[in-house]
Each structure stands twice: as C-alpha cells, then as structure tokens.
C-alpha cells in the first residue's frame, strides 16, 4: 500500500552521491525492500530506521529536505500531517486522502500513483531549489496544517458534528 518500490525507483533515477533516502518504520515487506535497495545499488544512500519514537519522527522530518508518500491508500495521512507540521515540504501520491489534506495548497506536488518518473521529476525539482525556497515551502506546509489540523480546529470540527447530530436527534 505504501509503494516503496515506486519511491526507490524514483530515488535511484535521481540519486547522486549527495542524495540520501531514509525510510522510517517497519513491516513484513522489509526483506523485499532491502532486496530492492541492493538491486538498485543504493545500499550506501538508503537507510531503513525501523520503528522510531514519535518525537524522533518529527525531528527527522524537520531536518529533511522533503517527505515523499507514494502510498496507494491512506485513512488520515498522519505522517504527512506531521511532516508538514515540522516544516517539511512534501511530494504526495494523488489519492483522495492526500488531495483532501492539501486541498488548495498549490505548493504541494501531487503525482500519479505508481509513477516513478514523475516522483523522480519532483525529487529533482526539490533538489534544485535553493535552501530558502525549501524553507518557504516548509513554512507554507506548516501554516496549511495548522490552519486545518491543529487541535483547536479539530476540536471545533468534532464539536460541530456532535451539535449537528444532537440537533438532528432532537427533531426526530
């Protein structure tokens, strides 16, 4: 579902000696992912961290140039929200949960699902940006999620749903 193969293929197509890819998390496909990394000759440029504490994920996102999600499906894309909150620019697969999350954020790259060439193009575009341009994207990403997904905003939305449900129940 997360489609690591597309990300690895895209990274391989754009990687130079400076590029580094960090995959955070673990799962049943770790062996397959490691094999693909070896096959692509990326052993020295790709790191699999395994599970890391939530706070460390935030720190790693804040230090990253870009976060990429090539996922085929998501519920609420929490990892993307966390990356954006950490001021990390994002490249996302064009799936409904990602579209809903970024809505009118024209600064976020949405790429067709499974399109390694387009992911590679976006990685190259981000790599060619100046540090100040990347910081600006990160700032805009944080502002976007704070406007829509901060705790006060989420609480207000949940309260509104409950008020609406109660009003509907009272009319029955």
N, C-alpha and C positions, 0 to 999 in steps of 0.2 A: 504494500500500500504506500509506503514512503518513497519507493522507487529510487533507491540508492544507485542502481545501475545507470540511470539517466544522469544523475549528478556526477558519478565517477567518470562516465564517458565524456561529459562536458568539461570537467576539470582536466582530464587527460588531453583534450583537444586544445586547451588554453594554457596549460601549466608551463611555466618556465621554472628556472631554479629558485626563484623567489617565492612562487606561489605555494601556499600551504592550505590543506583542507583538514578540518577537524570534524569528525562525526561523533556526536555525543549521544550516548545511550547504549543499550544492549538488546539482544533478542536472538531468536532462533536462527536468523539469517547471517549471524556474524561470520561463520565459516565461509559462506558464499561470498560475502562482501570482502573478506580478507583475500580470498582466491582471486576475485576480480581486480583488487588492488595490485596483487602480484602480477597478474596477467597484463595489466596496463603499465607495469613498470613504475608504479607510484609509491613503492614502499617507503621511500625517503621523504615523501611530501604529504602523505596522508596519515593522520593519527586517529585511531579509534580509542576513545577515552573509557568506554564502558559507562556504567552509571556514575554520575557525579552528584553531589548535593545541589539542591535547587539554587542556593546562593551562588555557587560556583558557576552554574549555567549563566546566570545574569552577568557575572564578572567576565566570563569568556565572550558573551555576546557584546558587552560594552567594549571589549578590546578588538573585536573582529571588524574587518573592512566591510563584510556583507554576510547576511544569513540567507541561505537558499533552502526552500522547501519545494521539492519536486513531487510531493505527495499526490496520489490519485484520489484520496478521500480524507476528510477530517470531520470531526464534530466541531467543537470550538477550537480553532488553532492556537492553543495556549502558547506553544513555543514561539510562534510568530509574534504574538502579542508581547511576550516577554522580551524578545529581541528588539522589537520596535520601542518598547519602553526603555530599553537600555541604550537607545540612540543608535541602533544598528540598522543600516539600510537593508532592505530585503528584496529578494527575487523569488517570486512565488508561481507555482503552477496555477493555471487558470481553471480553478474548480470553484463551485458555488461558495463554500465557506471562506475561501481566500477573497473572492470577489466581494462578498458581504463585508468582510473585515476591512478591506481597503476602500470600498465604495467609490468615493470621488477623489481618492488620493492618486492623482495623475503622476506622481513621482515614483510610484511603485511599479516595477516591471512584472507583468503577468505573462507567463509563457505557456504555450500549448502543452498539455500533459504528454510526457514522454518525448518531447522534442529536445534532444541533447544539443543539436546545432544551435537552437535559439537560446538555450541556457548558456552555452558557450559564448554566444554573441553578447549576452547580457553580462556575463562574468568579465569578458574583455572590456566592455564599456565601463563597468565599475572600476576595473583595474587601471584604466586610463584616466580616471577622474583625479583631480587634484585632492590633496587631503582636506582642503577647505570645502570643496564641493561634496565630498563624502560626509563631512561633519554637518553640512547643511541638510543633506538627505536624512541623516540620523536625527537631527533636531526636528525636522518635519515629521518623521516617523513617530517620535515620542509625543509630539503635540497631537498628532492624529489619534493615537491610542488613549491619551489622557482625556481628550475631548469625548471619546466614545466608550471607553472601557475602564475608567478609573472607578474605584469603589463607590464614591458618591453617585456617579452616573448610573452604575449598575444597580445600586440600591434603589434609586429613584425609579428606574425602569421596572424593577421587581415590585415595588410598592404600587406602581400604576397598574400592573397586571392584576395584583390582588384586589385593588379597589374596583377595577372593571369587572372582575369575576364576582365580587361580592354584590355589586350593583345589579349584575345580571341575575344572580341568585335571588335577590330581593324582589325582582319583578316577576318571578315565576310563581 
